Amino acid sequence: MKHKILLIAIAIVFAFSAAAFAGGSTPKCTTKYPVVLAHGMGASAQILGIIDYWNGIPQALRDEGAKVYITSVNGMDSTANKAASFKAQFLNIKAVTGAAKLNVIGHSHGTIYTRYAISNLALSSYVASHTSIAGPHRGSAVADVILGVVPNVAQPLVGATLDFVYAFIFGDKNPNSLQNGYDLVRSYMINTFNPNTPNKSGIYYQSWAAKIKTMAIDARNWYFLVTWPILLYYEGANDGLVSVTSAQWGTFRGTHEGAWYSAGVDHLNIIDQPFGITPGFDAPDFFVGIVSELKGKGY
């Protein structure tokens, strides 16, 4: 009899434990509308067919109940061409899901060509929110310097060389590397692009920036050893490619610079690169937070 009572007690404890566990495991990212990720310049959704641009972020979102779709455009091309390619994929995702709208999350140039598609290619009525992660909304001094350093007579040659690399190695279709550079020059973004690409009413626009605090010469951010100080001189605090000021668009949510012991959060760390090595910063958790908040806002 005592054994039966003990077994019943254990069963009750397990039942309550299971119920408590189930009650506390409600998915955080079950948004009303699916999420679409748009990558940045010089890359694709899957680089060289083996490296996932977003690394562990999509799976982290799906684990929390999000419906996530990943678009892929030319790594090097004009903003307008990338926007047209994005639009076609966006409409296909909308048709497949049957969703009335979609939540767009872009990184780097992905924040710019998606804005173009929304404002100038008639996508605004199908977009619930636009989230910008380290986007060069006011251009980048890096583009200014590169195009200023390369003599005008040599620019077509440099562009053609990059086009060859991106077409035959990265798989771009008819890339236009030189135009991609011109489209991110500060004067163009501020004086031409932004006035002609206004935010559309009914869409929630928000943005985040990233910041390198100190240039630690290690395996993590050595690739920004040249560009970080250039941007620091011309634009102030930055992530190696985009300044904190340039990254602000719509409702600015803040700047990520990682834990106190880290060198900061660079332009790649914020999307869980390289290969998830982001000391002091958890990119998948950051994105889960973004989508969880979109859910909370009814998007």
C-alpha positions in Angstrom: 0.0 0.0 0.0 2.8 2.4 0.9 4.5 1.6 -2.4 1.3 2.5 -4.3 1.0 5.8 -2.5 4.6 6.6 -3.2 4.2 5.8 -6.9 1.0 7.9 -7.1 2.8 10.8 -5.4 5.7 10.5 -7.9 3.3 10.4 -10.8 1.5 13.6 -9.5 4.9 15.4 -9.1 5.9 14.4 -12.7 2.5 15.5 -14.0 2.7 18.9 -12.4 6.4 19.3 -13.5 5.4 18.5 -17.1 2.6 20.9 -17.0 4.8 23.6 -15.6 7.4 23.0 -18.2 4.9 23.1 -21.0 3.4 26.2 -19.6 6.7 28.0 -19.6 7.8 26.9 -23.1 5.5 29.1 -25.1 7.3 30.0 -28.4 8.5 33.6 -28.4 8.5 34.3 -32.1 5.1 33.2 -33.4 4.4 36.4 -35.2 1.2 37.2 -37.1 3.2 37.6 -40.3 6.2 35.5 -41.6 9.7 36.9 -41.4 11.9 37.6 -44.5 15.6 38.0 -44.1 17.6 40.1 -46.7 21.4 39.8 -46.7 24.0 42.5 -47.4 26.5 43.5 -50.0 29.2 41.2 -51.3 27.5 38.0 -50.3 24.5 35.7 -50.9 22.2 33.7 -48.6 24.7 30.9 -48.9 28.2 32.0 -49.7 30.1 29.7 -52.0 27.4 27.2 -51.5 28.7 26.3 -48.0 28.5 29.3 -45.6 25.1 30.4 -44.4 25.1 34.1 -44.3 22.8 34.2 -41.2 24.6 31.3 -39.5 22.5 30.2 -36.5 19.9 32.9 -36.6 17.2 31.3 -38.8 17.2 28.1 -36.7 17.0 30.0 -33.5 14.0 31.9 -34.7 12.3 28.7 -36.0 12.9 27.0 -32.7 10.9 29.8 -31.2 8.0 29.3 -33.6 8.8 31.9 -36.3 8.1 31.3 -40.0 11.4 32.4 -41.6 12.2 32.8 -45.2 15.6 33.8 -46.7 16.0 35.8 -49.9 19.2 35.9 -52.0 20.2 38.6 -54.5 23.4 39.4 -56.3 26.3 40.1 -54.0 27.5 43.1 -56.1 24.9 45.0 -58.0 23.0 48.3 -58.1 20.4 48.9 -55.4 17.6 49.0 -58.0 18.6 45.6 -59.5 18.8 44.0 -56.0 15.4 45.5 -55.1 13.8 44.0 -58.2 15.2 40.6 -57.4 14.1 40.9 -53.8 10.6 41.9 -54.9 10.2 38.8 -57.0 11.2 36.6 -54.2 9.1 38.5 -51.7 5.9 38.1 -53.8 6.7 34.4 -54.2 7.0 34.0 -50.4 3.8 35.9 -49.9 2.0 33.6 -52.4 3.4 30.4 -50.9 2.5 31.4 -47.3 -0.8 33.0 -48.1 0.1 35.8 -45.7 -1.4 39.2 -46.2 1.9 40.9 -45.1 5.5 40.0 -44.2 8.0 41.3 -41.7 11.3 42.3 -43.4 14.6 42.2 -41.6 17.6 43.4 -43.5 21.3 43.6 -42.7 23.7 46.1 -44.3 22.8 46.8 -47.9 19.9 44.5 -47.4 18.3 47.3 -45.4 18.7 49.7 -48.4 17.4 47.6 -51.4 14.5 46.4 -49.3 13.6 50.0 -48.6 13.8 50.7 -52.3 11.5 47.8 -53.1 9.0 48.9 -50.4 8.9 52.5 -51.4 9.4 52.4 -55.2 8.3 48.9 -56.3 4.9 48.8 -54.8 5.5 46.5 -51.9 4.4 48.8 -49.2 0.9 47.4 -48.8 2.3 44.0 -48.2 4.9 44.9 -45.5 4.1 45.0 -41.8 7.5 46.0 -40.5 11.0 46.9 -41.7 13.8 46.2 -39.3 17.3 47.5 -40.2 20.4 46.0 -38.8 23.6 48.0 -39.4 22.3 49.6 -42.5 24.2 52.4 -44.3 21.2 54.7 -44.6 23.4 57.7 -45.0 26.1 55.9 -47.0 29.5 55.0 -45.8 32.8 56.9 -45.9 34.4 53.5 -46.9 32.7 53.7 -50.3 33.8 57.4 -50.6 37.4 56.6 -49.8 37.6 53.5 -52.1 36.1 55.3 -55.1 38.2 58.3 -54.3 41.4 56.3 -54.1 40.8 54.4 -57.4 41.5 56.8 -60.3 38.5 57.4 -62.5 40.3 55.9 -65.5 40.9 52.6 -63.5 37.4 52.3 -62.0 35.9 50.5 -65.0 38.7 47.9 -64.8 38.3 47.4 -61.1 34.6 47.0 -61.5 35.0 44.6 -64.4 37.4 42.5 -62.3 35.0 42.4 -59.4 32.2 41.5 -61.7 34.2 38.6 -63.1 34.9 37.3 -59.5 31.3 37.6 -58.4 29.9 36.0 -61.6 32.3 33.1 -61.9 33.1 32.4 -58.3 30.1 33.6 -56.3 27.5 32.9 -58.9 26.1 36.4 -59.4 24.1 37.0 -62.6 25.3 40.1 -64.5 26.7 41.8 -61.5 27.5 45.5 -61.4 30.1 46.0 -58.7 31.0 49.6 -59.6 27.4 50.8 -59.4 27.0 49.0 -56.1 29.9 51.2 -54.8 28.4 54.4 -56.2 25.1 53.6 -54.7 26.6 53.7 -51.2 28.5 56.9 -51.4 27.4 59.3 -48.7 26.4 62.2 -51.0 24.2 59.9 -53.1 22.5 58.3 -50.2 21.8 61.6 -48.4 20.9 63.8 -51.3 19.3 61.4 -53.8 18.4 58.0 -52.4 16.7 59.0 -49.2 14.6 61.9 -50.6 13.3 59.6 -53.3 12.8 56.6 -50.9 10.6 57.8 -48.1 9.1 55.6 -45.4 5.6 54.5 -46.2 2.7 55.0 -43.8 1.4 51.9 -42.0 4.8 50.2 -41.8 6.8 50.1 -38.6 10.4 51.0 -39.3 13.1 50.3 -36.7 16.8 50.1 -36.6 19.9 48.9 -34.6 23.6 49.8 -35.0 26.7 47.9 -34.0 29.9 49.3 -32.6 33.5 48.2 -32.3 34.9 49.6 -29.1 38.6 48.8 -29.7 40.4 47.2 -32.6 41.8 44.1 -31.0 44.2 42.4 -33.4 42.8 38.9 -33.2 41.0 36.3 -35.4 37.7 38.1 -34.8 37.9 41.5 -36.4 41.2 41.8 -38.2 39.3 42.3 -41.4 38.2 45.8 -40.3 41.7 47.0 -39.3 41.7 49.5 -42.2 38.1 50.4 -42.5 37.3 51.0 -38.8 39.8 53.9 -38.3 38.7 55.4 -41.6 35.1 55.5 -40.5 36.1 56.6 -37.0 37.8 59.6 -38.6 35.0 60.6 -40.9 31.9 59.5 -39.1 32.7 58.5 -35.6 31.7 55.3 -33.8 31.2 52.4 -36.2 31.1 48.6 -36.8 33.9 48.5 -39.4 31.7 49.3 -42.4 28.7 51.4 -41.2 28.7 54.2 -38.6 26.3 54.3 -35.7 24.9 57.6 -37.2 24.3 56.1 -40.6 22.6 53.0 -39.2 19.8 55.0 -37.6 16.5 54.8 -39.5 12.9 55.0 -38.3 12.7 54.2 -34.6 16.3 53.8 -33.5 16.5 51.0 -30.9 20.1 51.4 -29.9 23.7 50.3 -30.4 25.1 46.9 -29.7 28.7 46.9 -28.4 28.8 43.6 -26.6 29.9 42.7 -23.1 32.3 44.9 -21.1 35.2 42.4 -21.8 34.7 42.3 -25.6 36.2 44.4 -28.3 32.7 45.3 -29.3 30.3 44.1 -32.0 31.4 44.5 -35.6 29.5 44.4 -38.9 29.6 40.6 -39.1 29.3 39.8 -35.4 25.8 41.2 -35.4 24.7 38.5 -37.8 26.4 35.7 -36.0 29.6 35.7 -38.1 32.3 34.6 -38.5 30.9 31.1 -37.8 29.2 32.1 -34.6 32.5 33.3 -33.0 31.1 36.5 -31.4 32.6 36.8 -27.8 30.4 38.9 -25.6 27.5 39.0 -28.0 24.7 36.4 -28.8 23.4 37.2 -32.2 20.7 34.5 -32.4 19.4 35.6 -29.0 19.4 39.2 -30.3 17.3 38.3 -33.3 14.9 36.2 -31.2 14.4 39.4 -29.1 13.6 41.4 -32.3 11.0 39.0 -33.6 9.6 38.4 -30.1 9.0 42.2 -29.9 7.4 42.2 -33.4 5.0 39.5 -32.1 4.2 41.6 -29.1 3.4 44.6 -31.4 1.0 42.4 -33.4 3.1 42.0 -36.4 
